[in-house]
């Protein structure tokens, strides 16, 4: 990975043998990126989608095990209908291309969130992508779609309560590990590093349970401009921290 070791990159080298196992990214700033250039917000989303492809491919190349991205939240339905439609159109385009390339790229793909409000076509594409992914090993990309952290916790609590009523679970012996099985992220380790571009300093309802002990990295760079070098800077910052998980 000599790409990152030249002085021109202005980023410290990272130890590729000590990568975080799981990186989560809030892909924020597409609209502002477009506005700065006098372009419609939809153009920003298109640029952001293309950058997601670039970053996801790079994560696979360096050996990252899990990448989770915040693509569309439960609150994003409040945006103008034309913007929502454009985002869904980009998702369809990406999934069609991904399905055609998955045999070559061998990237596993999963979705976190309630997919029921999506069109039947999009739901079928998501399920087709999941089905193909089951045959692959390696980097898993989790796309948070119609996802909200509070919604996820409420769903988990309701499903757990249902199992208790049906005698499938014991309310007196619930552990954090057991409750985690009721979340969209079941089976996936918690993110070691959560990255938010765009200058905002909040989680915005993203992976509330899973990020309890994650390291955070914030940058003013807008998502479409979040390059491999910027990702490299975030990983370098992570590797310079001492993770104690509440200990000394």
N, C-alpha and C positions, 0 to 999 in steps of 0.2 A: 504493500500500500504506500509506495513512495509518493503518490499523488499528494499526500498530506504532509510530507516532510520537508518540502522546500520552504525557504524563508518567505517567499512571495505569498504563501498561504496564510501567514500570520496566525497560525494555530499550533499549539504545542502538540507533540507527538503523543499518541495514546498507545497503551499496551493492548493489542488485539487479543491477548490471551486472558485479559481481565475485563472483558466487555460486560455491561449489565446484561442479565439474561433476558429482561423484558423492558422495552421502552414504549411509553405511551405518549402520544402527541395530540394536542388540541390544535387542529389546523385552522388558525384564526388569522384574519387580516385580508381575506380575498377582496372584500368590498372596498376597503380603504386603498388597497393596492391599485384597483381599477380607477377609483376616484382621483387619485394622484396623477393618473395618466389621462384623465378626461375620457375614460371609457365607461361603459355600463357595468354594473356590478356582475352581470352574468359573465363578462369577459374575465373578471377576476376569479370567478369560480372555475372557469375553464383552465386558467393558468394554474390555479391551485391543484386541480385534478391531475394535470400533467406533472406537477412537482411531486405529488404523492407517488406517482409511478416511479419517478427518479429515486426518491428517498427509499421507497420500499425495495426497489431493486438493489440499491446499495447496501441496505441492511442485510439482505440475503447474501450478498457477496462477501461481507465481512464475517458472516457466521452468527448473526443475531438469531436467537431462538424465537422470540415473540415481538411483534410490533402491533400496537393497538392504536387506532386513529379515531378521532371524533369527527365523523363525517356529517351527521345530521341529528340534531337533538330533538327531544320531545317539544321543546319551545320554538323550534325553527319553523313550525307550521304557521306561526304568526306573521311570517314575512310575506311580502307581496306575492300573489299567486304566480306571476310570471317568473319570479326568482326561484320559487319552489319548483316550478315546472322545469326550469333550466337545470337545477341541481339534479333532479330525478333523471333528466335526459342524459346528463353527464354520467350518472351512475349506470344507466343502461348501456351506454357506449363502452364504459370501462369494463363492465361485466362481460359483454359480448367479446371484447378483445381479450380479456383475461381467460375466458373459456377456451378461446382459440390458441392461446399461448401456454396454458398451464402444463401441458405435456412437456414442453421445452423448458419452462422456467421451474417447474416442480415446486411452486410456492403454495402452501396450504392456505385456505381462506375460510374464515368463520365470520359470523355476524352476531353482534350483541344488540339487543333491542327488540321491540315489538314490531314485527314486519307486517302485521295484519292490515294496517292502513295503506300499504303500498298497492299498486295495481297488480292484478293477477300475473301479468307478464314479468314484472320486476320480482315478485315473490318466486316465480318459477326459475328465474335466472339465479337468484340467491341460492335456492335449493339445489339447482344443477351444479353450481360452483362448489357448494358444500360436498355434494356427492363425489365429484371428481377429486376433491382435496383428500378424501378419506384414504386414498391409495398412496399418498405421498408422505415422505418424511422431510424434516428440515424446517425452515423458517415458516412460522404461522403468522399470517396477517389477519388481525381482528378488526372489522369495520363496524364501528358503533353507529347504527342507523335507526332513527326514531328511538334514540336512547336517552335516558335520563337517570342519574344516580338514585334520586329519590324514588322514581317510578320502579326501578329495579329492586330496591329494598322493600317497597310495599308489596310488589308481586311475590318476592321471596317469602315475606312474612305471611301473606295470605295462603300461599301454597304449603308452607310449613304447618299453618293452623289447620288446613284441610287434611293434611296427613295425620295430624294429631287426632282429629275428630274420627278419622277412619281407622285409627289404631296402628297406623304405619310409622308413627314417630312418638317419642315420649317427651312431653314438654318439660319434665323434670331433669332431663339429661341432655340438654342442647349445648353443643360446643360451637365455637367459631368455625371450626373446620366443617362441621355438619351443616351449619347454616350456609356456608359458602357454596354448598352443592345446590342450593336453591337459586343461585344467581346466574345471570347470563354467562358469566365468566367461569363457570364450574370447570374444573380440570386444568385451568390456566393459572400459572403462578402470578402473584401480585406484581405490578410493575415496579422495577427498581428505580426507574427514572421517568419522571413526567415532565415533558417539555411543552411550554406555551410560547409561541412566537407572538408578535404584534404589540407587545408592551403592556398588555393587560395582566393584572396580578391576582387572578382568581381561578378557581377550578371550574366554575360554570356548570355545576351539576355533573361532573365527569368522574366516574370511578370513585365515588365517595367512600365505599367500603374498602376497595382494593388499594387505595393510595394512602392508607393510614400511616405507613412508614416509608413511603416513597421519598426519594430525593427529588427536589424541584429545580427546574432551570427555566428562567424567564429571559427573553430577549426582545428588543424593540423591532427586530427584523420581521417583516410581514411574511406570511406563509409562502406565497409564490416566490419570494426571494430567499427562502430558507434553503441554502445550498448544502452540499455534502460537507463543505468546510464548516458551516454553522453547526451541523450535526456533530461533526468532529469536536468542535469547541465544547458542546454540551457533554459529550462523553468524557472529554478530558477533565472538565469540572467535576463530574461525577467521580472519576477515579482519584481525585484529590481530596475527597471527603471521607470522614470516618463515620461509618454507619454503626450506631450503637443499639438501635432498636429499644430504647428506653433504659439501657444499662449504662455502666460507667465506661 
